[in-house]
Amino acid sequence: MNEIEDAERLESQAELLLNPKTFLMKVLELAHDMLVGAGAIYLKSECFEHAADAYEKAGGIAETFMRKYNLAAKNYELSGSCKLRFQPYVSIVYFIKAVSQYIDADDRGGVERCSELIVQNIDKCKIEKLSFPKFYDQTVERFVNSVPKHRTRSFITIFKFKFAKYLCTIKDYDHALILFEEVIVTNSENNSFKELIELSCSYSCLIIIIMKGVDAQKHIDEFCQLCPDFKGCSKYVLIKRIVESSKNDNFDDLADDVSVRLITDKEPYHRW
């Protein structure tokens, strides 16, 4: 019997254990462990679709019957990671499930790790604009509201910044601007985030230029009231140059070109 057959046997036995209407905890735990074992074998054999299914089933048992939320989260996270290999646009559902379970388990490390995984693979997940409210509510906002602010500010700030950058790539400028403004306002008195605030201001101004065109300067002046110090940094000089150039050059091409320069700027958040 080869490894794949071993995995199929474990999965079949687990399914049989789950058939009765009345479950015993020991039986549920055994079925869970069998599914996890099957998932591990499938994963080792690079049968990612089967591995994802096995981990998803294990997560459902841990969440619904065992009430072991940390265990459920790990299984959903593994399922999402497997789905990235063959069905990336669906994987986001499982990462959201994992984050939600980590929050229920009060596992901050799990929330941070899984949320970082979402950010790293967000271009593969292809979150549609209409899915943004659900995604954001079920990850960032729920996490913010679930634990004391002093424990989450650094992580939340970085997550918001990274996610706002992603939204720029899919041209969801309205939501991106909201997140950049939140980064600026909530950290205006925090010197450790000074560089990140400057980058957020740069992106925000670029978004305003893209959205407002030749009328951008007056809106930028209003925006800079959130962070008056920004007008004294080198990036503001670049923004001014863009505004002036946009009055004479091809505006869309210019904005896209400079957005690349801002995106590839050295970002300081790796130090936190």
C-alpha positions in Angstrom: 0.0 0.0 0.0 1.5 3.3 -1.0 1.2 6.6 0.8 -1.7 7.9 -1.2 -3.6 4.8 -0.4 -2.8 5.2 3.3 -4.2 8.7 3.2 -7.4 7.6 1.4 -7.8 4.8 4.0 -7.5 7.3 6.8 -9.9 9.7 5.2 -12.5 6.9 4.6 -12.2 5.7 8.2 -12.7 9.2 9.5 -15.8 9.6 7.3 -17.2 6.3 8.8 -16.6 7.6 12.3 -18.6 10.8 11.5 -21.7 9.0 10.2 -23.5 8.3 13.5 -25.9 11.0 14.7 -24.5 10.8 18.2 -20.8 11.7 18.6 -18.4 10.8 21.3 -15.6 13.2 21.9 -12.9 10.5 21.7 -14.4 9.4 18.4 -14.4 12.9 17.1 -10.8 13.4 18.2 -9.8 10.2 16.4 -11.6 11.3 13.2 -9.9 14.7 13.4 -6.5 13.1 13.8 -7.1 10.8 10.9 -8.0 13.6 8.6 -5.0 15.6 9.7 -2.8 12.6 9.1 -4.4 12.1 5.7 -3.8 15.8 4.9 -0.2 15.5 5.9 0.4 12.6 3.6 -1.4 14.3 0.7 0.6 17.4 1.2 3.9 15.5 1.3 2.9 13.8 -2.0 1.9 17.2 -3.4 -1.7 16.2 -3.8 -2.8 19.7 -2.8 -6.5 19.4 -3.6 -7.0 16.3 -1.5 -4.8 17.8 1.3 -7.0 21.0 1.3 -10.2 18.9 1.6 -8.8 16.8 4.5 -7.6 19.9 6.4 -10.9 21.6 5.8 -12.9 18.7 7.2 -10.5 18.5 10.2 -11.0 22.2 10.8 -14.8 21.8 10.7 -14.7 19.1 13.4 -12.4 21.1 15.6 -14.5 24.2 15.3 -18.0 22.8 15.4 -17.8 19.8 17.7 -14.6 19.9 19.7 -14.7 23.7 20.2 -10.9 23.8 19.9 -10.6 27.1 18.0 -6.8 27.2 17.8 -6.8 23.7 16.3 -9.5 24.6 13.9 -7.5 27.7 12.8 -4.4 25.7 12.1 -6.4 23.3 9.9 -8.1 26.1 8.0 -4.7 27.9 7.5 -3.3 24.7 6.1 -6.3 24.2 3.8 -5.9 27.8 2.6 -2.2 27.3 1.9 -2.9 24.2 -0.1 -5.6 26.0 -2.1 -3.1 28.7 -3.0 -1.4 26.0 -5.2 -4.5 25.2 -7.3 -7.4 27.5 -6.5 -5.9 30.8 -5.2 -9.0 32.8 -5.5 -10.8 30.6 -3.0 -7.9 30.4 -0.5 -8.9 33.8 1.0 -12.1 32.2 2.5 -10.0 29.8 4.5 -7.5 32.4 5.6 -10.4 34.5 6.9 -11.8 31.5 8.7 -8.4 30.9 10.3 -8.0 34.5 11.4 -11.5 34.3 12.9 -10.7 31.1 14.8 -7.3 32.5 16.1 -9.2 35.5 17.5 -11.7 33.2 19.3 -8.7 31.3 20.7 -7.0 34.6 21.8 -4.0 33.6 19.8 -2.4 36.9 18.7 0.6 35.2 17.1 -1.7 33.1 15.0 -3.7 36.1 13.9 -0.5 38.0 12.9 1.1 35.1 11.1 -2.1 34.2 9.1 -2.9 37.8 8.3 0.7 38.3 7.1 0.2 35.3 4.9 -2.9 36.9 3.5 -1.0 40.1 2.7 1.9 38.2 1.1 -0.4 36.3 -1.2 -3.1 38.9 -1.7 -2.3 39.4 -5.3 -3.0 35.6 -5.9 -6.2 35.7 -3.9 -7.6 38.4 -6.2 -10.0 40.0 -3.7 -12.7 41.8 -5.6 -13.7 45.3 -4.7 -17.2 44.1 -3.6 -15.5 41.6 -1.2 -13.5 44.2 0.6 -16.0 45.1 3.4 -16.4 41.4 4.3 -12.7 40.7 4.2 -11.8 43.8 6.3 -14.6 43.3 8.8 -13.6 39.7 9.4 -9.9 40.3 9.8 -8.6 43.7 10.8 -11.6 45.2 12.4 -12.5 42.1 14.4 -8.9 41.8 15.6 -8.8 45.5 16.6 -12.0 45.1 18.6 -11.0 41.9 20.3 -7.8 42.8 22.1 -6.4 45.8 23.9 -5.2 48.5 21.6 -1.7 48.7 23.0 -1.1 45.1 22.1 -2.1 45.5 18.4 -1.2 49.0 17.2 2.1 48.0 15.6 0.7 45.0 13.8 -2.6 46.7 12.8 -0.8 49.7 11.4 1.5 47.6 9.3 -1.3 45.4 8.1 -3.5 48.4 7.1 -0.6 50.0 5.2 0.2 46.8 3.3 -3.4 46.2 2.5 -3.9 49.7 1.3 -1.0 49.3 -1.0 -2.7 46.2 -2.5 -5.9 48.1 -3.0 -3.9 50.6 -5.0 -2.8 47.9 -7.4 -6.5 47.0 -8.1 -7.4 50.7 -8.3 -9.7 50.6 -5.3 -8.5 54.1 -4.4 -11.4 55.1 -2.2 -10.8 52.2 0.3 -7.0 52.6 0.0 -7.3 56.3 0.9 -9.4 55.5 4.0 -6.7 53.0 5.3 -3.8 55.3 4.6 -5.6 58.1 6.5 -6.2 55.8 9.4 -2.5 54.9 9.5 -1.7 58.6 9.6 -4.3 59.8 12.1 -3.9 56.9 14.7 -0.1 57.2 14.7 0.4 61.0 14.3 2.1 61.3 17.7 4.1 58.1 17.4 7.7 58.8 16.3 8.5 55.2 15.6 6.0 55.3 12.7 7.3 58.5 11.2 8.6 56.9 8.0 5.5 54.8 7.5 3.4 57.9 8.0 5.4 59.7 5.3 4.9 56.8 2.9 1.2 56.8 3.7 1.0 60.5 3.0 2.8 60.0 -0.3 0.4 57.3 -1.4 -2.6 59.4 -0.3 -1.4 62.4 -2.3 -0.8 60.2 -5.3 -4.3 58.8 -5.0 -5.7 62.4 -4.8 -3.8 63.3 -7.9 -5.2 60.3 -9.8 -8.7 61.0 -8.6 -8.7 64.8 -8.8 -6.4 65.5 -11.8 -5.4 69.1 -12.3 -7.5 70.2 -9.3 -5.5 67.9 -7.0 -3.3 70.6 -5.2 -6.2 72.2 -3.2 -7.3 68.7 -2.1 -3.7 67.8 -1.2 -3.4 71.0 0.9 -6.6 70.0 2.8 -5.3 66.5 3.3 -1.9 67.7 4.6 -3.7 69.2 7.6 -3.8 65.6 8.9 0.0 65.6 8.9 1.5 69.1 8.6 5.1 67.8 8.9 4.7 66.0 5.5 5.2 69.3 3.7 8.7 69.4 5.0 9.9 66.1 3.7 11.5 65.1 0.4 8.5 63.1 -0.8 6.3 66.2 -0.7 8.7 67.8 -3.1 8.1 64.9 -5.5 4.3 65.2 -5.1 4.5 68.9 -5.9 6.5 68.1 -9.0 3.9 65.5 -10.1 1.1 68.0 -9.7 2.8 70.6 -11.8 3.8 68.1 -14.5 0.2 66.7 -14.7 -1.0 70.1 -15.9 1.0 69.7 -19.1 1.8 66.0 -19.6 -0.2 62.8 -20.1 -1.8 62.6 -16.7 -2.6 58.9 -16.4 0.8 57.8 -17.7 2.6 60.1 -15.3 0.6 59.0 -12.3 1.1 55.3 -13.1 4.9 55.9 -13.5 5.3 57.7 -10.2 3.1 55.2 -8.4 5.7 52.5 -9.3 8.4 54.7 -7.8 6.5 55.2 -4.5 5.7 51.5 -4.3 9.3 50.5 -4.7 10.6 52.9 -2.1 12.4 51.4 0.8 9.7 50.7 3.5 10.6 50.8 7.2 7.9 48.5 8.6 10.3 45.4 8.5 11.9 46.8 11.7 8.7 46.4 13.7 
